[in-house]
Amino acid sequence: MDKFYIRLQHFQKLFGLDNWTIKLEQASLEDKNHSVMTFADPRYYTATMTIYPQALVNEADYDRLVVHELLHVVFALYDFFADNMSKEGSDELFFIAREKSISEATAIIMRILDEKDKTNKE
């Protein structure tokens, strides 16, 4: 779990999620449908990742799992508004949330490309 957390910290920085508090919890039982489950609350910049035992078997999968779960964090605001679409004024907020999510994903990709460029120049 320590190595998973190290990879989480690496990608959390690249994803621009330094202002989020992300907790890791290890589940005691396996889940055939999930390796990791993330609950994120964009109102408080907090998230909890529940890691199921089978996710910790293959360290080669850590980056893929971490990236996938962090994208859930990035899109948490979008999900929050999508879940509350029936409220008055939600249409405009939904589009704002979607645009912010796409902008966040773009910034993530650009930071990754910048890091790759820096590595190639060294």
Secondary structure as the mmCIF struct_conf table of DSSP 4:
data_model
#
loop_
_struct_conf.conf_type_id
_struct_conf.id
_struct_conf.beg_label_comp_id
_struct_conf.beg_label_asym_id
_struct_conf.beg_label_seq_id
_struct_conf.end_label_comp_id
_struct_conf.end_label_asym_id
_struct_conf.end_label_seq_id
HELX_RH_AL_P HELX_RH_AL_P1 ASP A 2 LEU A 14
TURN_TY1_P TURN_TY1_P1 PHE A 15 GLY A 16
TURN_TY1_P TURN_TY1_P2 ASP A 18 ASN A 19
STRN STRN1 THR A 21 GLN A 26
BEND BEND1 SER A 28 LEU A 29
STRN STRN2 ASP A 31 ASP A 31
TURN_TY1_P TURN_TY1_P3 LYS A 32 ASN A 33
STRN STRN3 HIS A 34 HIS A 34
BEND BEND2 SER A 35 SER A 35
STRN STRN4 VAL A 36 ASP A 41
TURN_TY1_P TURN_TY1_P4 PRO A 42 TYR A 45
STRN STRN5 THR A 46 ILE A 51
HELX_LH_PP_P HELX_LH_PP_P1 TYR A 52 TYR A 52
HELX_RH_3T_P HELX_RH_3T_P1 PRO A 53 LEU A 56
BEND BEND3 VAL A 57 VAL A 57
HELX_RH_3T_P HELX_RH_3T_P2 GLU A 59 ASP A 61
HELX_RH_AL_P HELX_RH_AL_P2 TYR A 62 VAL A 74
TURN_TY1_P TURN_TY1_P5 PHE A 75 PHE A 75
HELX_RH_AL_P HELX_RH_AL_P3 ALA A 76 ASP A 83
TURN_TY1_P TURN_TY1_P6 ASN A 84 SER A 86
BEND BEND4 LYS A 87 LYS A 87
TURN_TY1_P TURN_TY1_P7 GLU A 88 GLY A 89
HELX_RH_AL_P HELX_RH_AL_P4 SER A 90 LYS A 121
#
